[in-house]
Amino acid sequence: MLWPMIAIALGFLGLVVLAFFAVRVFVEVRRLGAQVAETSRKITAASSDLERAAAAMARAGRESL
């Protein structure tokens, strides 16, 4: 009777450890998702800034000819 109880206790402990790491992975994935979203917004803003700068440069080049 002792060995089955030890096996059940170890199995439960293993599930607790797996649940702990699953929660840590979930938190890190959410944090990574937020960073990806923020980076995407920054890239979009930089892209539109670059597009405006290129248009202004093209106008200035056309006017100088």
C-alpha positions in Angstrom: 0.0 0.0 0.0 2.9 2.3 0.5 4.3 2.2 -3.1 1.0 3.1 -4.7 0.6 6.1 -2.4 4.1 7.2 -3.2 3.5 6.8 -6.9 0.2 8.8 -6.7 2.0 11.5 -4.7 4.9 11.7 -7.2 2.4 11.8 -10.1 0.5 14.7 -8.4 3.8 16.5 -7.8 4.8 16.0 -11.5 1.5 17.6 -12.5 2.0 20.5 -10.2 5.5 21.1 -11.7 4.1 20.9 -15.2 1.3 23.3 -14.4 3.8 25.8 -12.9 5.9 25.7 -16.1 2.7 26.0 -18.2 1.7 29.2 -16.4 5.3 30.6 -16.8 5.2 29.8 -20.6 1.7 31.4 -20.9 2.9 34.6 -19.2 6.1 34.8 -21.3 4.1 34.3 -24.5 1.7 37.1 -23.6 4.7 39.4 -22.9 6.3 38.4 -26.2 3.0 39.1 -28.0 2.8 42.5 -26.5 6.4 43.3 -27.6 5.7 42.1 -31.1 2.6 44.3 -31.3 4.5 47.3 -30.0 7.4 46.6 -32.5 4.9 46.3 -35.3 3.4 49.7 -34.4 6.8 51.2 -34.4 7.7 49.7 -37.8 4.4 51.0 -39.2 5.2 54.5 -38.0 8.7 54.4 -39.3 7.5 53.1 -42.6 5.0 56.0 -43.0 7.7 58.5 -41.9 10.0 57.1 -44.6 7.3 57.2 -47.2 6.6 60.9 -46.4 10.4 61.7 -46.5 10.7 59.9 -49.9 7.8 61.8 -51.3 9.2 65.1 -50.1 12.6 64.2 -51.5 11.1 63.3 -54.9 9.3 66.7 -55.0 12.5 68.5 -54.2 14.4 66.6 -56.9 11.7 67.3 -59.4 11.7 71.0 -58.6 15.5 71.3 -58.9 15.5 70.0 -62.4 
